[in-house]
Amino acid sequence: MYARVTKFSMNMQKFEESMNLLEEIRGQINAIPGLISIVHTVQRDTGNGMTVAVYPDEAVANAALETVKGIWGRFAEFMTGPPEMTGYEVIHHHHK
């Protein structure tokens, strides 16, 4: 498996608006080809956050990259800078 970790910083004054957009496009996120799971995180006091998206492998993650960038583009008005994406090999993926 492969994970794309995206670090971001958001304007917390627009947090509720960003969560409304997230709900609005949930179907688009769920339709990302090959996506296994996704977790969105944020520190409410700083606006710093990370999204971890898990895919079957790096090739599948890379094939979905343009779709993912398009989705991140929809959130540009809520960010204080561009997101930073990094990929990692998943060595353990735990489900309860």
Rosetta constraint file for C-alpha pairs under 8 A:
AtomPair CA 1 CA 54 HARMONIC 7.01 0.50
AtomPair CA 1 CA 55 HARMONIC 5.83 0.50
AtomPair CA 1 CA 56 HARMONIC 4.48 0.50
AtomPair CA 1 CA 57 HARMONIC 4.64 0.50
AtomPair CA 1 CA 58 HARMONIC 7.38 0.50
AtomPair CA 1 CA 89 HARMONIC 6.23 0.50
AtomPair CA 1 CA 90 HARMONIC 5.15 0.50
AtomPair CA 1 CA 91 HARMONIC 7.61 0.50
AtomPair CA 2 CA 54 HARMONIC 5.77 0.50
AtomPair CA 2 CA 55 HARMONIC 5.26 0.50
AtomPair CA 2 CA 56 HARMONIC 6.09 0.50
AtomPair CA 2 CA 57 HARMONIC 4.79 0.50
AtomPair CA 2 CA 58 HARMONIC 5.42 0.50
AtomPair CA 2 CA 61 HARMONIC 7.29 0.50
AtomPair CA 2 CA 87 HARMONIC 7.08 0.50
AtomPair CA 2 CA 88 HARMONIC 5.78 0.50
AtomPair CA 2 CA 89 HARMONIC 4.62 0.50
AtomPair CA 2 CA 90 HARMONIC 5.05 0.50
AtomPair CA 3 CA 52 HARMONIC 6.41 0.50
AtomPair CA 3 CA 53 HARMONIC 5.43 0.50
AtomPair CA 3 CA 54 HARMONIC 4.39 0.50
AtomPair CA 3 CA 55 HARMONIC 6.13 0.50
AtomPair CA 3 CA 58 HARMONIC 7.89 0.50
AtomPair CA 3 CA 61 HARMONIC 7.85 0.50
AtomPair CA 3 CA 87 HARMONIC 5.66 0.50
AtomPair CA 3 CA 88 HARMONIC 5.23 0.50
AtomPair CA 3 CA 89 HARMONIC 6.29 0.50
AtomPair CA 3 CA 90 HARMONIC 6.11 0.50
AtomPair CA 4 CA 51 HARMONIC 7.96 0.50
AtomPair CA 4 CA 52 HARMONIC 5.80 0.50
AtomPair CA 4 CA 53 HARMONIC 5.26 0.50
AtomPair CA 4 CA 54 HARMONIC 6.56 0.50
AtomPair CA 4 CA 61 HARMONIC 7.46 0.50
AtomPair CA 4 CA 85 HARMONIC 6.58 0.50
AtomPair CA 4 CA 86 HARMONIC 5.69 0.50
AtomPair CA 4 CA 87 HARMONIC 4.39 0.50
AtomPair CA 4 CA 88 HARMONIC 6.39 0.50
AtomPair CA 5 CA 50 HARMONIC 6.58 0.50
AtomPair CA 5 CA 51 HARMONIC 5.66 0.50
AtomPair CA 5 CA 52 HARMONIC 4.59 0.50
AtomPair CA 5 CA 53 HARMONIC 6.54 0.50
AtomPair CA 5 CA 85 HARMONIC 5.71 0.50
AtomPair CA 5 CA 86 HARMONIC 5.31 0.50
AtomPair CA 5 CA 87 HARMONIC 6.09 0.50
AtomPair CA 5 CA 88 HARMONIC 7.68 0.50
AtomPair CA 6 CA 50 HARMONIC 5.37 0.50
AtomPair CA 6 CA 51 HARMONIC 5.09 0.50
AtomPair CA 6 CA 52 HARMONIC 6.52 0.50
AtomPair CA 6 CA 83 HARMONIC 6.22 0.50
AtomPair CA 6 CA 84 HARMONIC 5.36 0.50
AtomPair CA 6 CA 85 HARMONIC 4.32 0.50
AtomPair CA 6 CA 86 HARMONIC 6.38 0.50
AtomPair CA 7 CA 48 HARMONIC 7.50 0.50
AtomPair CA 7 CA 49 HARMONIC 5.81 0.50
AtomPair CA 7 CA 50 HARMONIC 4.42 0.50
AtomPair CA 7 CA 51 HARMONIC 6.61 0.50
AtomPair CA 7 CA 83 HARMONIC 5.63 0.50
AtomPair CA 7 CA 84 HARMONIC 5.13 0.50
AtomPair CA 7 CA 85 HARMONIC 6.50 0.50
AtomPair CA 8 CA 48 HARMONIC 5.86 0.50
AtomPair CA 8 CA 49 HARMONIC 5.32 0.50
AtomPair CA 8 CA 50 HARMONIC 6.06 0.50
AtomPair CA 8 CA 79 HARMONIC 7.20 0.50
AtomPair CA 8 CA 81 HARMONIC 7.31 0.50
AtomPair CA 8 CA 82 HARMONIC 6.96 0.50
AtomPair CA 8 CA 83 HARMONIC 4.64 0.50
AtomPair CA 8 CA 84 HARMONIC 6.51 0.50
AtomPair CA 9 CA 46 HARMONIC 7.92 0.50
AtomPair CA 9 CA 47 HARMONIC 5.26 0.50
AtomPair CA 9 CA 48 HARMONIC 4.32 0.50
AtomPair CA 9 CA 49 HARMONIC 6.06 0.50
AtomPair CA 9 CA 79 HARMONIC 5.73 0.50
AtomPair CA 9 CA 80 HARMONIC 5.64 0.50
AtomPair CA 9 CA 81 HARMONIC 6.53 0.50
AtomPair CA 9 CA 83 HARMONIC 7.45 0.50
AtomPair CA 10 CA 15 HARMONIC 7.70 0.50
AtomPair CA 10 CA 47 HARMONIC 4.90 0.50
AtomPair CA 10 CA 48 HARMONIC 6.41 0.50
AtomPair CA 10 CA 49 HARMONIC 7.76 0.50
AtomPair CA 10 CA 78 HARMONIC 5.61 0.50
AtomPair CA 10 CA 79 HARMONIC 4.07 0.50
AtomPair CA 10 CA 80 HARMONIC 5.30 0.50
AtomPair CA 10 CA 81 HARMONIC 7.76 0.50
AtomPair CA 11 CA 15 HARMONIC 6.78 0.50
AtomPair CA 11 CA 47 HARMONIC 6.25 0.50
AtomPair CA 11 CA 78 HARMONIC 5.54 0.50
AtomPair CA 11 CA 79 HARMONIC 5.68 0.50
AtomPair CA 11 CA 80 HARMONIC 5.98 0.50
AtomPair CA 12 CA 44 HARMONIC 7.03 0.50
AtomPair CA 12 CA 46 HARMONIC 7.96 0.50
AtomPair CA 12 CA 47 HARMONIC 5.69 0.50
AtomPair CA 12 CA 78 HARMONIC 7.97 0.50
AtomPair CA 14 CA 18 HARMONIC 6.30 0.50
AtomPair CA 14 CA 78 HARMONIC 6.05 0.50
AtomPair CA 15 CA 19 HARMONIC 6.27 0.50
AtomPair CA 15 CA 78 HARMONIC 7.44 0.50
AtomPair CA 16 CA 20 HARMONIC 6.21 0.50
AtomPair CA 17 CA 21 HARMONIC 6.36 0.50
AtomPair CA 18 CA 22 HARMONIC 6.17 0.50
AtomPair CA 18 CA 75 HARMONIC 6.94 0.50
AtomPair CA 18 CA 78 HARMONIC 6.42 0.50
AtomPair CA 19 CA 23 HARMONIC 6.29 0.50
AtomPair CA 20 CA 24 HARMONIC 6.17 0.50
AtomPair CA 21 CA 25 HARMONIC 6.22 0.50
AtomPair CA 21 CA 75 HARMONIC 7.98 0.50
AtomPair CA 22 CA 26 HARMONIC 5.98 0.50
AtomPair CA 25 CA 29 HARMONIC 6.44 0.50
AtomPair CA 26 CA 30 HARMONIC 6.14 0.50
AtomPair CA 27 CA 31 HARMONIC 6.10 0.50
AtomPair CA 28 CA 32 HARMONIC 6.61 0.50
AtomPair CA 29 CA 71 HARMONIC 7.76 0.50
AtomPair CA 30 CA 35 HARMONIC 7.34 0.50
AtomPair CA 31 CA 35 HARMONIC 7.79 0.50
AtomPair CA 32 CA 64 HARMONIC 6.53 0.50
AtomPair CA 32 CA 67 HARMONIC 7.03 0.50
AtomPair CA 32 CA 68 HARMONIC 7.49 0.50
AtomPair CA 33 CA 60 HARMONIC 7.55 0.50
AtomPair CA 33 CA 64 HARMONIC 6.12 0.50
AtomPair CA 34 CA 55 HARMONIC 5.83 0.50
AtomPair CA 34 CA 56 HARMONIC 6.70 0.50
AtomPair CA 34 CA 60 HARMONIC 6.17 0.50
AtomPair CA 34 CA 61 HARMONIC 7.33 0.50
AtomPair CA 34 CA 64 HARMONIC 7.76 0.50
AtomPair CA 35 CA 53 HARMONIC 7.04 0.50
AtomPair CA 35 CA 54 HARMONIC 6.13 0.50
AtomPair CA 35 CA 55 HARMONIC 5.01 0.50
AtomPair CA 35 CA 56 HARMONIC 7.59 0.50
AtomPair CA 35 CA 61 HARMONIC 7.77 0.50
AtomPair CA 36 CA 53 HARMONIC 7.51 0.50
AtomPair CA 36 CA 54 HARMONIC 5.40 0.50
AtomPair CA 36 CA 55 HARMONIC 5.31 0.50
AtomPair CA 36 CA 56 HARMONIC 7.08 0.50
AtomPair CA 37 CA 53 HARMONIC 5.81 0.50
AtomPair CA 37 CA 54 HARMONIC 5.24 0.50
AtomPair CA 37 CA 55 HARMONIC 7.39 0.50
AtomPair CA 38 CA 51 HARMONIC 7.00 0.50
AtomPair CA 38 CA 52 HARMONIC 5.55 0.50
AtomPair CA 38 CA 53 HARMONIC 4.30 0.50
AtomPair CA 38 CA 54 HARMONIC 6.26 0.50
AtomPair CA 39 CA 51 HARMONIC 5.55 0.50
AtomPair CA 39 CA 52 HARMONIC 5.26 0.50
AtomPair CA 39 CA 53 HARMONIC 6.59 0.50
AtomPair CA 40 CA 49 HARMONIC 7.54 0.50
AtomPair CA 40 CA 50 HARMONIC 6.14 0.50
AtomPair CA 40 CA 51 HARMONIC 4.41 0.50
AtomPair CA 40 CA 52 HARMONIC 6.66 0.50
AtomPair CA 41 CA 49 HARMONIC 5.20 0.50
AtomPair CA 41 CA 50 HARMONIC 5.28 0.50
AtomPair CA 41 CA 51 HARMONIC 6.08 0.50
AtomPair CA 42 CA 47 HARMONIC 6.16 0.50
AtomPair CA 42 CA 48 HARMONIC 5.61 0.50
AtomPair CA 42 CA 49 HARMONIC 3.92 0.50
AtomPair CA 42 CA 50 HARMONIC 6.55 0.50
AtomPair CA 43 CA 47 HARMONIC 5.43 0.50
AtomPair CA 43 CA 48 HARMONIC 5.50 0.50
AtomPair CA 43 CA 49 HARMONIC 6.06 0.50
AtomPair CA 44 CA 48 HARMONIC 7.66 0.50
AtomPair CA 55 CA 60 HARMONIC 6.57 0.50
AtomPair CA 55 CA 61 HARMONIC 5.78 0.50
AtomPair CA 56 CA 60 HARMONIC 6.64 0.50
AtomPair CA 56 CA 61 HARMONIC 7.72 0.50
AtomPair CA 57 CA 61 HARMONIC 6.43 0.50
AtomPair CA 58 CA 62 HARMONIC 6.03 0.50
AtomPair CA 58 CA 87 HARMONIC 7.99 0.50
AtomPair CA 58 CA 89 HARMONIC 7.90 0.50
AtomPair CA 59 CA 63 HARMONIC 6.12 0.50
AtomPair CA 60 CA 64 HARMONIC 6.40 0.50
AtomPair CA 61 CA 65 HARMONIC 6.33 0.50
AtomPair CA 64 CA 68 HARMONIC 6.21 0.50
AtomPair CA 65 CA 69 HARMONIC 6.05 0.50
AtomPair CA 66 CA 70 HARMONIC 6.18 0.50
AtomPair CA 67 CA 71 HARMONIC 6.40 0.50
AtomPair CA 68 CA 72 HARMONIC 6.26 0.50
AtomPair CA 69 CA 73 HARMONIC 6.08 0.50
AtomPair CA 70 CA 74 HARMONIC 6.71 0.50
AtomPair CA 71 CA 75 HARMONIC 7.19 0.50
AtomPair CA 72 CA 76 HARMONIC 6.76 0.50
AtomPair CA 72 CA 83 HARMONIC 7.88 0.50
AtomPair CA 75 CA 79 HARMONIC 6.68 0.50
AtomPair CA 76 CA 81 HARMONIC 7.91 0.50
AtomPair CA 76 CA 82 HARMONIC 7.46 0.50
